[in-house]
């Protein structure tokens, strides 16, 4: 099985949760537009001032998504 990479966008401040939730909508739209096979996205509220949105891609596709979407960071995705 190929490794998968979780691309992450960090949001801070009072609006972090709403911003992360809204950002996930745009990530889903991008996946649909590109007809990408993986449909793993999400957002997590880590505390009242910090939330993340994320998208999981195959490692082989990571550079394409990184350059197009400019995530803040990435990590190996473990199921």
Secondary structure, DSSP 8 states (H G I E B T S, - for coil): ---EEEEEEEEESTTHHHHHHHHHHHHHHHHHHHT-S---EEEEEEETTEEEEEEEEEGGGHHHHHHHH--SEEEE---
